[in-house]
Amino acid sequence: MNRPRADMDMIAREVGVSKTTVYRALHNKGRIHPQTREHILRVAQELGYRPNLVARSLRIQKTSTIGLVVIGLTGWFYSHILEGVDGVAQANQYGVLLACSYGYPEREREIIQMLLDCSPRRPRREQRFL
């Protein structure tokens, strides 16, 4: 049976502190007693806490994700390009979403629109590719 995803509220209840204190401990911000921070981090690990990246992206208005649309995935050319993009993205703490248009312009437009719709903020006009 799957247990619910651990969040800051759950950690706060378990430790007996406020959600703000949990936030400070997890993000190493603000003043917090070292033993309290250590206890919160230990409980977070025990509960399997992982940051909710969707909530974070909404809060900071940034996804740290690169959307990559290619015609296809076959051949050495694309594999080298994709490895390079992924390596640079990882080095800069970005994720990569990959999609294939298979050479169909309408499919390419759909993919780009989907990526834009997933963005936490509307892109400026010059960023619109459609």
N, CA, C and O atoms as a printed pandas DataFrame, in Angstrom:
     atom_number atom_name residue_name chain_id  residue_number  x_coord  y_coord  z_coord
0              1         N          MET        A               1    0.846   -1.184    0.000
1              2        CA          MET        A               1    0.000    0.000    0.000
2              3         C          MET        A               1    0.887    1.242    0.000
3              4         O          MET        A               1    1.822    1.353    0.793
4              5         N          ASN        A               2    0.583    2.157   -0.888
5              6        CA          ASN        A               2    1.374    3.383   -0.995
6              7         C          ASN        A               2    0.987    4.359    0.099
7              8         O          ASN        A               2   -0.192    4.586    0.368
8              9         N          ARG        A               3    2.006    4.932    0.724
9             10        CA          ARG        A               3    1.715    5.961    1.715
10            11         C          ARG        A               3    1.751    7.310    1.016
11            12         O          ARG        A               3    2.394    7.447   -0.025
12            13         N          PRO        A               4    1.073    8.307    1.570
13            14        CA          PRO        A               4    1.026    9.611    0.910
14            15         C          PRO        A               4    2.412   10.239    0.839
15            16         O          PRO        A               4    3.280    9.990    1.676
16            17         N          ARG        A               5    2.585   11.056   -0.187
17            18        CA          ARG        A               5    3.855   11.752   -0.380
18            19         C          ARG        A               5    4.108   12.690    0.804
19            20         O          ARG        A               5    3.249   13.489    1.179
20            21         N          ALA        A               6    5.296   12.574    1.376
21            22        CA          ALA        A               6    5.656   13.420    2.514
22            23         C          ALA        A               6    5.794   14.868    2.062
23            24         O          ALA        A               6    6.425   15.153    1.044
24            25         N          ASP        A               7    5.202   15.777    2.824
25            26        CA          ASP        A               7    5.336   17.200    2.534
26            27         C          ASP        A               7    5.776   17.927    3.799
27            28         O          ASP        A               7    5.939   17.306    4.849
28            29         N          MET        A               8    5.968   19.235    3.702
29            30        CA          MET        A               8    6.452   20.002    4.843
30            31         C          MET        A               8    5.467   19.985    6.010
31            32         O          MET        A               8    5.884   19.991    7.168
32            33         N          ASP        A               9    4.165   19.964    5.718
33            34        CA          ASP        A               9    3.159   19.882    6.787
34            35         C          ASP        A               9    3.312   18.583    7.581
35            36         O          ASP        A               9    3.239   18.580    8.809
36            37         N          MET        A              10    3.523   17.495    6.867
37            38        CA          MET        A              10    3.670   16.195    7.507
38            39         C          MET        A              10    4.920   16.172    8.395
39            40         O          MET        A              10    4.886   15.657    9.513
40            41         N          ILE        A              11    6.008   16.727    7.890
41            42        CA          ILE        A              11    7.248   16.780    8.675
42            43         C          ILE        A              11    7.043   17.648    9.910
43            44         O          ILE        A              11    7.482   17.289   11.002
44            45         N          ALA        A              12    6.376   18.791    9.742
45            46        CA          ALA        A              12    6.128   19.703   10.869
46            47         C          ALA        A              12    5.317   19.013   11.964
47            48         O          ALA        A              12    5.626   19.157   13.147
48            49         N          ARG        A              13    4.277   18.260   11.577
49            50        CA          ARG        A              13    3.462   17.534   12.558
50            51         C          ARG        A              13    4.292   16.479   13.275
51            52         O          ARG        A              13    4.206   16.332   14.494
52            53         N          GLU        A              14    5.091   15.750   12.515
53            54        CA          GLU        A              14    5.902   14.676   13.078
54            55         C          GLU        A              14    6.929   15.208   14.092
55            56         O          GLU        A              14    7.146   14.605   15.143
56            57         N          VAL        A              15    7.551   16.340   13.761
57            58        CA          VAL        A              15    8.602   16.899   14.614
58            59         C          VAL        A              15    8.016   17.770   15.720
59            60         O          VAL        A              15    8.621   17.917   16.782
60            61         N          GLY        A              16    6.837   18.349   15.475
61            62        CA          GLY        A              16    6.213   19.227   16.461
62            63         C          GLY        A              16    6.698   20.661   16.358
63            64         O          GLY        A              16    6.844   21.361   17.361
64            65         N          VAL        A              17    6.945   21.089   15.116
65            66        CA          VAL        A              17    7.373   22.469   14.873
66            67         C          VAL        A              17    6.472   23.067   13.792
67            68         O          VAL        A              17    5.616   22.377   13.240
68            69         N          SER        A              18    6.670   24.343   13.496
69            70        CA          SER        A              18    5.866   24.992   12.459
70            71         C          SER        A              18    6.389   24.636   11.065
71            72         O          SER        A              18    7.530   24.205   10.897
72            73         N          LYS        A              19    5.527   24.827   10.084
73            74        CA          LYS        A              19    5.923   24.603    8.698
74            75         C          LYS        A              19    7.056   25.560    8.315
75            76         O          LYS        A              19    7.937   25.201    7.534
76            77         N          THR        A              20    7.030   26.769    8.863
77            78        CA          THR        A              20    8.092   27.747    8.591
78            79         C          THR        A              20    9.436   27.222    9.073
79            80         O          THR        A              20   10.447   27.389    8.391
80            81         N          THR        A              21    9.458   26.591   10.236
81            82        CA          THR        A              21   10.699   26.029   10.770
82            83         C          THR        A              21   11.199   24.907    9.867
83            84         O          THR        A              21   12.398   24.797    9.610
84            85         N          VAL        A              22   10.288   24.085    9.392
85            86        CA          VAL        A              22   10.663   23.004    8.468
86            87         C          VAL        A              22   11.241   23.609    7.193
87            88         O          VAL        A              22   12.274   23.150    6.703
88            89         N          TYR        A              23   10.586   24.634    6.652
89            90        CA          TYR        A              23   11.075   25.299    5.446
90            91         C          TYR        A              23   12.498   25.799    5.662
91            92         O          TYR        A              23   13.374   25.585    4.825
92            93         N          ARG        A              24   12.720   26.465    6.792
93            94        CA          ARG        A              24   14.053   27.006    7.085
94            95         C          ARG        A              24   15.099   25.895    7.165
95            96         O          ARG        A              24   16.217   26.052    6.676
96            97         N          ALA        A              25   14.736   24.791    7.775
97            98        CA          ALA        A              25   15.684   23.681    7.903
98            99         C          ALA        A              25   15.996   23.057    6.542
99           100         O          ALA        A              25   17.157   22.795    6.227
100          101         N          LEU        A              26   14.965   22.824    5.745
101          102        CA          LEU        A              26   15.160   22.171    4.445
102          103         C          LEU        A              26   15.909   23.051    3.453
103          104         O          LEU        A              26   16.621   22.550    2.583
104          105         N          HIS        A              27   15.745   24.371    3.589
105          106        CA          HIS        A              27   16.374   25.300    2.643
106          107         C          HIS        A              27   17.580   26.015    3.231
107          108         O          HIS        A              27   18.156   26.903    2.603
108          109         N          ASN        A              28   17.959   25.615    4.457
109          110        CA          ASN        A              28   19.112   26.203    5.128
110          111         C          ASN        A              28   19.034   27.733    5.153
111          112         O          ASN        A              28   19.994   28.430    4.824
112          113         N          LYS        A              29   17.870   28.228    5.552
113          114        CA          LYS        A              29   17.627   29.669    5.617
114          115         C          LYS        A              29   17.176   30.046    7.014
115          116         O          LYS        A              29   16.571   29.250    7.732
116          117         N          GLY        A              30   17.481   31.261    7.376
117          118        CA          GLY        A              30   17.009   31.768    8.656
118          119         C          GLY        A              30   17.698   31.121    9.832
119          120         O          GLY        A              30   18.542   30.236    9.690
120          121         N          ARG        A              31   17.309   31.595   10.997
121          122        CA          ARG        A              31   17.906   31.097   12.231
122          123         C          ARG        A              31   17.099   29.910   12.742
123          124         O          ARG        A              31   15.880   29.975   12.898
124          125         N          ILE        A              32   17.808   28.848   12.989
125          126        CA          ILE        A              32   17.194   27.633   13.527
126          127         C          ILE        A              32   18.275   26.889   14.319
127          128         O          ILE        A              32   19.429   26.819   13.894
128          129         N          HIS        A              33   17.896   26.348   15.450
129          130        CA          HIS        A              33   18.851   25.635   16.290
130          131         C          HIS        A              33   19.409   24.438   15.511
131          132         O          HIS        A              33   18.645   23.705   14.883
132          133         N          PRO        A              34   20.724   24.234   15.546
133          134        CA          PRO        A              34   21.334   23.134   14.781
134          135         C          PRO        A              34   20.730   21.758   15.081
135          136         O          PRO        A              34   20.572   20.942   14.174
136          137         N          GLN        A              35   20.394   21.497   16.347
137          138        CA          GLN        A              35   19.797   20.197   16.679
138          139         C          GLN        A              35   18.404   20.056   16.068
139          140         O          GLN        A              35   18.019   18.974   15.624
140          141         N          THR        A              36   17.653   21.159   16.050
141          142        CA          THR        A              36   16.322   21.133   15.438
142          143         C          THR        A              36   16.444   20.882   13.943
143          144         O          THR        A              36   15.704   20.073   13.383
144          145         N          ARG        A              37   17.379   21.575   13.295
145          146        CA          ARG        A              37   17.608   21.373   11.858
146          147         C          ARG        A              37   17.957   19.919   11.574
147          148         O          ARG        A              37   17.407   19.310   10.656
148          149         N          GLU        A              38   18.871   19.365   12.364
149          150        CA          GLU        A              38   19.300   17.982   12.184
150          151         C          GLU        A              38   18.120   17.019   12.353
151          152         O          GLU        A              38   17.969   16.070   11.583
152          153         N          HIS        A              39   17.292   17.271   13.361
153          154        CA          HIS        A              39   16.130   16.408   13.607
154          155         C          HIS        A              39   15.141   16.487   12.437
155          156         O          HIS        A              39   14.623   15.463   11.993
156          157         N          ILE        A              40   14.884   17.684   11.947
157          158        CA          ILE        A              40   13.964   17.858   10.817
158          159         C          ILE        A              40   14.498   17.146    9.586
159          160         O          ILE        A              40   13.747   16.454    8.899
160          161         N          LEU        A              41   15.774   17.304    9.300
161          162        CA          LEU        A              41   16.366   16.656    8.121
162          163         C          LEU        A              41   16.306   15.137    8.241
163          164         O          LEU        A              41   16.076   14.444    7.250
164          165         N          ARG        A              42   16.511   14.619    9.449
165          166        CA          ARG        A              42   16.447   13.173    9.670
166          167         C          ARG        A              42   15.019   12.663    9.441
167          168         O          ARG        A              42   14.821   11.648    8.773
168          169         N          VAL        A              43   14.032   13.365    9.994
169          170        CA          VAL        A              43   12.630   12.970    9.813
170          171         C          VAL        A              43   12.229   13.077    8.338
171          172         O          VAL        A              43   11.530   12.208    7.816
172          173         N          ALA        A              44   12.671   14.133    7.678
173          174        CA          ALA        A              44   12.365   14.299    6.256
174          175         C          ALA        A              44   12.896   13.119    5.451
175          176         O          ALA        A              44   12.213   12.610    4.561
176          177         N          GLN        A              45   14.102   12.692    5.761
177          178        CA          GLN        A              45   14.683   11.547    5.064
178          179         C          GLN        A              45   13.910   10.269    5.383
179          180         O          GLN        A              45   13.637    9.469    4.488
180          181         N          GLU        A              46   13.562   10.078    6.639
181          182        CA          GLU        A              46   12.811    8.880    7.047
182          183         C          GLU        A              46   11.457    8.807    6.354
183          184         O          GLU        A              46   11.004    7.727    5.974
184          185         N          LEU        A              47   10.811    9.966    6.190
185          186        CA          LEU        A              47    9.493   10.009    5.545
186          187         C          LEU        A              47    9.588    9.984    4.021
187          188         O          LEU        A              47    8.572    9.876    3.333
188          189         N          GLY        A              48   10.803   10.082    3.500
189          190        CA          GLY        A              48   10.983   10.075    2.047
190          191         C          GLY        A              48   10.596   11.391    1.400
191          192         O          GLY        A              48   10.112   11.415    0.269
192          193         N          TYR        A              49   10.812   12.498    2.122
193          194        CA          TYR        A              49   10.455   13.812    1.585
194          195         C          TYR        A              49   11.249   14.119    0.327
195          196         O          TYR        A              49   12.464   13.931    0.274
196          197         N          ARG        A              50   10.537   14.595   -0.680
197          198        CA          ARG        A              50   11.137   15.126   -1.902
198          199         C          ARG        A              50   10.407   16.418   -2.215
199          200         O          ARG        A              50    9.179   16.469   -2.134
200          201         N          PRO        A              51   11.141   17.464   -2.573
201          202        CA          PRO        A              51   10.480   18.739   -2.879
202          203         C          PRO        A              51    9.481   18.575   -4.019
203          204         O          PRO        A              51    9.714   17.814   -4.958
204          205         N          ASN        A              52    8.371   19.292   -3.927
205          206        CA          ASN        A              52    7.372   19.294   -4.986
206          207         C          ASN        A              52    7.808   20.338   -6.010
207          208         O          ASN        A              52    7.623   21.537   -5.801
208          209         N          LEU        A              53    8.388   19.875   -7.116
209          210        CA          LEU        A              53    8.952   20.788   -8.102
210          211         C          LEU        A              53    7.889   21.602   -8.826
211          212         O          LEU        A              53    8.159   22.715   -9.276
212          213         N          VAL        A              54    6.682   21.056   -8.941
213          214        CA          VAL        A              54    5.596   21.812   -9.574
214          215         C          VAL        A              54    5.218   22.998   -8.692
215          216         O          VAL        A              54    5.082   24.121   -9.179
216          217         N          ALA        A              55    5.049   22.750   -7.405
217          218        CA          ALA        A              55    4.722   23.843   -6.483
218          219         C          ALA        A              55    5.837   24.879   -6.458
219          220         O          ALA        A              55    5.578   26.082   -6.442
220          221         N          ARG        A              56    7.066   24.411   -6.455
221          222        CA          ARG        A              56    8.212   25.330   -6.446
222          223         C          ARG        A              56    8.223   26.189   -7.712
223          224         O          ARG        A              56    8.455   27.396   -7.643
224          225         N          SER        A              57    7.974   25.572   -8.859
225          226        CA          SER        A              57    8.006   26.331  -10.112
226          227         C          SER        A              57    6.902   27.381  -10.152
227          228         O          SER        A              57    7.091   28.458  -10.717
228          229         N          LEU        A              58    5.755   27.074   -9.558
229          230        CA          LEU        A              58    4.686   28.067   -9.495
230          231         C          LEU        A              58    5.072   29.236   -8.597
231          232         O          LEU        A              58    4.767   30.391   -8.894
232          233         N          ARG        A              59    5.751   28.919   -7.488
233          234        CA          ARG        A              59    6.136   29.958   -6.549
234          235         C          ARG        A              59    7.213   30.876   -7.117
235          236         O          ARG        A              59    7.129   32.095   -6.965
236          237         N          ILE        A              60    8.226   30.302   -7.774
237          238        CA          ILE        A              60    9.330   31.133   -8.263
238          239         C          ILE        A              60    9.177   31.525   -9.734
239          240         O          ILE        A              60   10.014   32.244  -10.280
240          241         N          GLN        A              61    8.105   31.047  -10.371
241          242        CA          GLN        A              61    7.829   31.367  -11.772
242          243         C          GLN        A              61    8.937   30.901  -12.714
243          244         O          GLN        A              61    9.282   31.586  -13.677
244          245         N          LYS        A              62    9.490   29.718  -12.417
245          246        CA          LYS        A              62   10.562   29.155  -13.234
246          247         C          LYS        A              62   10.534   27.642  -13.074
247          248         O          LYS        A              62   10.387   27.141  -11.959
248          249         N          THR        A              63   10.672   26.905  -14.178
249          250        CA          THR        A              63   10.615   25.451  -14.098
250          251         C          THR        A              63   11.973   24.775  -14.061
251          252         O          THR        A              63   12.056   23.618  -13.648
252          253         N          SER        A              64   13.028   25.437  -14.469
253          254        CA          SER        A              64   14.358   24.821  -14.592
254          255         C          SER        A              64   14.287   23.596  -15.490
255          256         O          SER        A              64   14.917   22.573  -15.227
256          257         N          THR        A              65   13.506   23.724  -16.554
257          258        CA          THR        A              65   13.313   22.647  -17.508
258          259         C          THR        A              65   13.490   23.182  -18.912
259          260         O          THR        A              65   13.021   24.271  -19.242
260          261         N          ILE        A              66   14.171   22.403  -19.735
261          262        CA          ILE        A              66   14.360   22.758  -21.141
262          263         C          ILE        A              66   13.508   21.807  -21.971
263          264         O          ILE        A              66   13.596   20.590  -21.811
264          265         N          GLY        A              67   12.693   22.355  -22.849
265          266        CA          GLY        A              67   11.907   21.540  -23.758
266          267         C          GLY        A              67   12.647   21.433  -25.083
267          268         O          GLY        A              67   13.019   22.444  -25.680
268          269         N          LEU        A              68   12.857   20.214  -25.534
269          270        CA          LEU        A              68   13.612   19.973  -26.757
270          271         C          LEU        A              68   12.737   19.192  -27.724
271          272         O          LEU        A              68   12.271   18.097  -27.409
272          273         N          VAL        A              69   12.518   19.758  -28.896
273          274        CA          VAL        A              69   11.710   19.100  -29.919
274          275         C          VAL        A              69   12.619   18.762  -31.084
275          276         O          VAL        A              69   13.271   19.638  -31.651
276          277         N          VAL        A              70   12.659   17.479  -31.439
277          278        CA          VAL        A              70   13.488   17.023  -32.546
278          279         C          VAL        A              70   12.619   16.283  -33.556
279          280         O          VAL        A              70   11.511   15.850  -33.241
280          281         N          ILE        A              71   13.132   16.147  -34.756
281          282        CA          ILE        A              71   12.400   15.447  -35.813
282          283         C          ILE        A              71   12.373   13.949  -35.533
283          284         O          ILE        A              71   11.346   13.297  -35.722
284          285         N          GLY        A              72   13.493   13.410  -35.087
285          286        CA          GLY        A              72   13.586   11.985  -34.794
286          287         C          GLY        A              72   14.748   11.706  -33.883
287          288         O          GLY        A              72   15.518   12.606  -33.548
288          289         N          LEU        A              73   14.879   10.455  -33.479
289          290        CA          LEU        A              73   15.934   10.083  -32.538
290          291         C          LEU        A              73   16.959    9.126  -33.139
291          292         O          LEU        A              73   17.879    8.697  -32.442
292          293         N          THR        A              74   16.822    8.791  -34.393
293          294        CA          THR        A              74   17.744    7.829  -34.982
294          295         C          THR        A              74   18.982    8.538  -35.516
295          296         O          THR        A              74   18.943    9.715  -35.874
296          297         N          GLY        A              75   20.055    7.806  -35.559
297          298        CA          GLY        A              75   21.295    8.332  -36.118
298          299         C          GLY        A              75   22.217    8.923  -35.068
299          300         O          GLY        A              75   21.778    9.367  -34.007
300          301         N          TRP        A              76   23.490    8.917  -35.384
301          302        CA          TRP        A              76   24.500    9.391  -34.439
302          303         C          TRP        A              76   24.389   10.888  -34.182
303          304         O          TRP        A              76   24.726   11.345  -33.089
304          305         N          PHE        A              77   23.925   11.666  -35.161
305          306        CA          PHE        A              77   23.875   13.120  -35.004
306          307         C          PHE        A              77   22.998   13.512  -33.814
307          308         O          PHE        A              77   23.428   14.277  -32.951
308          309         N          TYR        A              78   21.789   12.998  -33.766
309          310        CA          TYR        A              78   20.873   13.355  -32.673
310          311         C          TYR        A              78   21.367   12.861  -31.321
311          312         O          TYR        A              78   21.233   13.555  -30.313
312          313         N          SER        A              79   21.939   11.661  -31.301
313          314        CA          SER        A              79   22.407   11.144  -30.015
314          315         C          SER        A              79   23.511   12.028  -29.440
315          316         O          SER        A              79   23.538   12.261  -28.232
316          317         N          HIS        A              80   24.412   12.521  -30.268
317          318        CA          HIS        A              80   25.477   13.405  -29.780
318          319         C          HIS        A              80   24.913   14.749  -29.320
319          320         O          HIS        A              80   25.330   15.277  -28.290
320          321         N          ILE        A              81   23.983   15.291  -30.065
321          322        CA          ILE        A              81   23.353   16.559  -29.680
322          323         C          ILE        A              81   22.613   16.395  -28.357
323          324         O          ILE        A              81   22.754   17.224  -27.458
324          325         N          LEU        A              82   21.821   15.325  -28.236
325          326        CA          LEU        A              82   21.046   15.092  -27.015
326          327         C          LEU        A              82   21.946   14.875  -25.801
327          328         O          LEU        A              82   21.651   15.376  -24.716
328          329         N          GLU        A              83   23.038   14.134  -25.973
329          330        CA          GLU        A              83   23.973   13.943  -24.866
330          331         C          GLU        A              83   24.587   15.275  -24.436
331          332         O          GLU        A              83   24.750   15.533  -23.243
332          333         N          GLY        A              84   24.924   16.115  -25.405
333          334        CA          GLY        A              84   25.493   17.425  -25.086
334          335         C          GLY        A              84   24.504   18.316  -24.355
335          336         O          GLY        A              84   24.852   18.950  -23.359
336          337         N          VAL        A              85   23.277   18.365  -24.843
337          338        CA          VAL        A              85   22.241   19.178  -24.198
338          339         C          VAL        A              85   21.992   18.678  -22.786
339          340         O          VAL        A              85   21.918   19.471  -21.847
340          341         N          ASP        A              86   21.863   17.362  -22.633
341          342        CA          ASP        A              86   21.592   16.790  -21.318
342          343         C          ASP        A              86   22.748   17.052  -20.353
343          344         O          ASP        A              86   22.521   17.369  -19.185
344          345         N          GLY        A              87   23.967   16.923  -20.828
345          346        CA          GLY        A              87   25.125   17.164  -19.966
346          347         C          GLY        A              87   25.195   18.597  -19.467
347          348         O          GLY        A              87   25.452   18.840  -18.288
348          349         N          VAL        A              88   24.965   19.547  -20.369
349          350        CA          VAL        A              88   24.987   20.960  -19.967
350          351         C          VAL        A              88   23.810   21.263  -19.048
351          352         O          VAL        A              88   23.956   22.000  -18.072
352          353         N          ALA        A              89   22.656   20.705  -19.353
353          354        CA          ALA        A              89   21.479   20.930  -18.507
354          355         C          ALA        A              89   21.730   20.409  -17.089
355          356         O          ALA        A              89   21.474   21.115  -16.113
356          357         N          GLN        A              90   22.224   19.191  -16.977
357          358        CA          GLN        A              90   22.500   18.622  -15.654
358          359         C          GLN        A              90   23.525   19.447  -14.889
359          360         O          GLN        A              90   23.374   19.670  -13.688
360          361         N          ALA        A              91   24.559   19.895  -15.572
361          362        CA          ALA        A              91   25.603   20.693  -14.919
362          363         C          ALA        A              91   25.039   21.993  -14.360
363          364         O          ALA        A              91   25.588   22.561  -13.416
364          365         N          ASN        A              92   23.937   22.463  -14.948
365          366        CA          ASN        A              92   23.311   23.714  -14.511
366          367         C          ASN        A              92   22.003   23.480  -13.765
367          368         O          ASN        A              92   21.203   24.401  -13.599
368          369         N          GLN        A              93   21.788   22.237  -13.313
369          370        CA          GLN        A              93   20.620   21.837  -12.531
370          371         C          GLN        A              93   19.306   22.088  -13.267
371          372         O          GLN        A              93   18.339   22.582  -12.688
372          373         N          TYR        A              94   19.290   21.743  -14.537
373          374        CA          TYR        A              94   18.081   21.794  -15.351
374          375         C          TYR        A              94   17.697   20.374  -15.743
375          376         O          TYR        A              94   18.543   19.484  -15.824
376          377         N          GLY        A              95   16.402   20.180  -15.986
377          378        CA          GLY        A              95   15.915   18.929  -16.524
378          379         C          GLY        A              95   15.608   19.133  -18.003
379          380         O          GLY        A              95   15.445   20.266  -18.455
380          381         N          VAL        A              96   15.530   18.042  -18.755
381          382        CA          VAL        A              96   15.252   18.116  -20.186
382          383         C          VAL        A              96   14.013   17.285  -20.496
383          384         O          VAL        A              96   13.928   16.114  -20.125
384          385         N          LEU        A              97   13.055   17.903  -21.177
385          386        CA          LEU        A              97   11.895   17.186  -21.710
386          387         C          LEU        A              97   12.120   17.032  -23.204
387          388         O          LEU        A              97   12.395   18.007  -23.904
388          389         N          LEU        A              98   12.002   15.818  -23.681
389          390        CA          LEU        A              98   12.282   15.523  -25.077
390          391         C          LEU        A              98   11.008   15.051  -25.768
391          392         O          LEU        A              98   10.253   14.244  -25.227
392          393         N          ALA        A              99   10.784   15.570  -26.976
393          394        CA          ALA        A              99    9.629   15.134  -27.765
394          395         C          ALA        A              99   10.026   15.061  -29.235
395          396         O          ALA        A              99   10.870   15.825  -29.701
396          397         N          CYS        A             100    9.410   14.137  -29.954
397          398        CA          CYS        A             100    9.672   13.963  -31.388
398          399         C          CYS        A             100    8.481   14.435  -32.205
399          400         O          CYS        A             100    7.333   14.106  -31.904
400          401         N          SER        A             101    8.766   15.205  -33.234
401          402        CA          SER        A             101    7.701   15.654  -34.129
402          403         C          SER        A             101    7.589   14.760  -35.355
403          404         O          SER        A             101    6.598   14.827  -36.083
404          405         N          TYR        A             102    8.594   13.926  -35.590
405          406        CA          TYR        A             102    8.650   13.020  -36.739
406          407         C          TYR        A             102    8.481   13.752  -38.066
407          408         O          TYR        A             102    8.014   13.185  -39.053
408          409         N          GLY        A             103    8.875   15.031  -38.066
409          410        CA          GLY        A             103    8.831   15.808  -39.293
410          411         C          GLY        A             103    7.478   16.405  -39.621
411          412         O          GLY        A             103    7.308   16.985  -40.693
412          413         N          TYR        A             104    6.506   16.276  -38.721
413          414        CA          TYR        A             104    5.174   16.823  -38.959
414          415         C          TYR        A             104    5.058   18.203  -38.307
415          416         O          TYR        A             104    5.099   18.311  -37.082
416          417         N          PRO        A             105    4.913   19.252  -39.113
417          418        CA          PRO        A             105    4.837   20.611  -38.555
418          419         C          PRO        A             105    3.694   20.786  -37.549
419          420         O          PRO        A             105    3.858   21.473  -36.541
420          421         N          GLU        A             106    2.548   20.176  -37.814
421          422        CA          GLU        A             106    1.418   20.310  -36.887
422          423         C          GLU        A             106    1.743   19.666  -35.541
423          424         O          GLU        A             106    1.395   20.212  -34.493
424          425         N          ARG        A             107    2.398   18.523  -35.562
425          426        CA          ARG        A             107    2.817   17.852  -34.326
426          427         C          ARG        A             107    3.815   18.731  -33.571
427          428         O          ARG        A             107    3.754   18.841  -32.347
428          429         N          GLU        A             108    4.723   19.347  -34.305
429          430        CA          GLU        A             108    5.697   20.242  -33.684
430          431         C          GLU        A             108    5.003   21.407  -32.987
431          432         O          GLU        A             108    5.366   21.760  -31.865
432          433         N          ARG        A             109    4.015   22.004  -33.636
433          434        CA          ARG        A             109    3.253   23.096  -33.024
434          435         C          ARG        A             109    2.528   22.631  -31.766
435          436         O          ARG        A             109    2.497   23.349  -30.767
436          437         N          GLU        A             110    1.941   21.425  -31.808
437          438        CA          GLU        A             110    1.242   20.884  -30.636
438          439         C          GLU        A             110    2.200   20.696  -29.453
439          440         O          GLU        A             110    1.869   21.022  -28.313
440          441         N          ILE        A             111    3.374   20.172  -29.744
441          442        CA          ILE        A             111    4.365   19.945  -28.683
442          443         C          ILE        A             111    4.796   21.272  -28.071
443          444         O          ILE        A             111    4.850   21.413  -26.849
444          445         N          ILE        A             112    5.100   22.236  -28.921
445          446        CA          ILE        A             112    5.537   23.541  -28.420
446          447         C          ILE        A             112    4.426   24.197  -27.616
447          448         O          ILE        A             112    4.695   24.792  -26.572
448          449         N          GLN        A             113    3.189   24.101  -28.075
449          450        CA          GLN        A             113    2.075   24.681  -27.328
450          451         C          GLN        A             113    1.912   24.002  -25.975
451          452         O          GLN        A             113    1.633   24.661  -24.973
452          453         N          MET        A             114    2.088   22.676  -25.948
453          454        CA          MET        A             114    2.004   21.949  -24.685
454          455         C          MET        A             114    3.093   22.434  -23.720
455          456         O          MET        A             114    2.823   22.643  -22.538
456          457         N          LEU        A             115    4.305   22.610  -24.214
457          458        CA          LEU        A             115    5.397   23.096  -23.363
458          459         C          LEU        A             115    5.099   24.495  -22.847
459          460         O          LEU        A             115    5.361   24.797  -21.682
460          461         N          LEU        A             116    4.556   25.349  -23.700
461          462        CA          LEU        A             116    4.192   26.704  -23.276
462          463         C          LEU        A             116    3.071   26.675  -22.243
463          464         O          LEU        A             116    3.081   27.452  -21.288
464          465         N          ASP        A             117    2.102   25.776  -22.436
465          466        CA          ASP        A             117    0.989   25.663  -21.488
466          467         C          ASP        A             117    1.458   25.178  -20.125
467          468         O          ASP        A             117    0.838   25.503  -19.112
468          469         N          CYS        A             118    2.536   24.412  -20.078
469          470        CA          CYS        A             118    3.073   23.909  -18.815
470          471         C          CYS        A             118    3.939   24.936  -18.103
471          472         O          CYS        A             118    4.313   24.741  -16.947
472          473         N          SER        A             119    4.253   26.010  -18.778
473          474        CA          SER        A             119    5.104   27.038  -18.181
474          475         C          SER        A             119    4.332   27.784  -17.103
475          476         O          SER        A             119    3.153   28.086  -17.292
476          477         N          PRO        A             120    4.979   28.092  -15.961
477          478        CA          PRO        A             120    4.276   28.797  -14.887
478          479         C          PRO        A             120    3.972   30.255  -15.213
479          480         O          PRO        A             120    3.184   30.891  -14.514
480          481         N          ARG        A             121    4.575   30.781  -16.244
481          482        CA          ARG        A             121    4.276   32.164  -16.650
482          483         C          ARG        A             121    4.190   32.212  -18.159
483          484         O          ARG        A             121    4.815   31.411  -18.853
484          485         N          ARG        A             122    3.430   33.135  -18.653
485          486        CA          ARG        A             122    3.282   33.277  -20.095
486          487         C          ARG        A             122    4.574   33.838  -20.672
487          488         O          ARG        A             122    5.106   34.817  -20.148
488          489         N          PRO        A             123    5.080   33.245  -21.726
489          490        CA          PRO        A             123    6.304   33.771  -22.330
490          491         C          PRO        A             123    6.054   35.119  -22.997
491          492         O          PRO        A             123    4.944   35.429  -23.429
492          493         N          ARG        A             124    7.118   35.904  -23.065
493          494        CA          ARG        A             124    7.021   37.176  -23.793
494          495         C          ARG        A             124    6.774   36.874  -25.255
495          496         O          ARG        A             124    7.058   35.771  -25.722
496          497         N          ARG        A             125    6.251   37.841  -25.977
497          498        CA          ARG        A             125    5.896   37.650  -27.380
498          499         C          ARG        A             125    7.060   37.099  -28.186
499          500         O          ARG        A             125    6.864   36.206  -29.009
500          501         N          GLU        A             126    8.273   37.612  -27.968
501          502        CA          GLU        A             126    9.419   37.145  -28.758
502          503         C          GLU        A             126    9.818   35.718  -28.414
503          504         O          GLU        A             126   10.591   35.110  -29.154
504          505         N          GLN        A             127    9.317   35.165  -27.315
505          506        CA          GLN        A             127    9.606   33.786  -26.964
506          507         C          GLN        A             127    8.592   32.822  -27.564
507          508         O          GLN        A             127    8.799   31.609  -27.527
508          509         N          ARG        A             128    7.529   33.329  -28.101
509          510        CA          ARG        A             128    6.512   32.483  -28.699
510          511         C          ARG        A             128    7.021   31.972  -30.038
511          512         O          ARG        A             128    7.471   32.762  -30.868
512          513         N          PHE        A             129    6.957   30.694  -30.257
513          514        CA          PHE        A             129    7.486   30.101  -31.466
514          515         C          PHE        A             129    6.417   29.739  -32.476
515          516         O          PHE        A             129    6.725   29.292  -33.581
516          517         N          LEU        A             130    5.180   29.927  -32.108
517          518        CA          LEU        A             130    4.084   29.493  -33.003
518          519         C          LEU        A             130    3.723   30.525  -34.028
519          520         O          LEU        A             130    2.826   30.300  -34.841
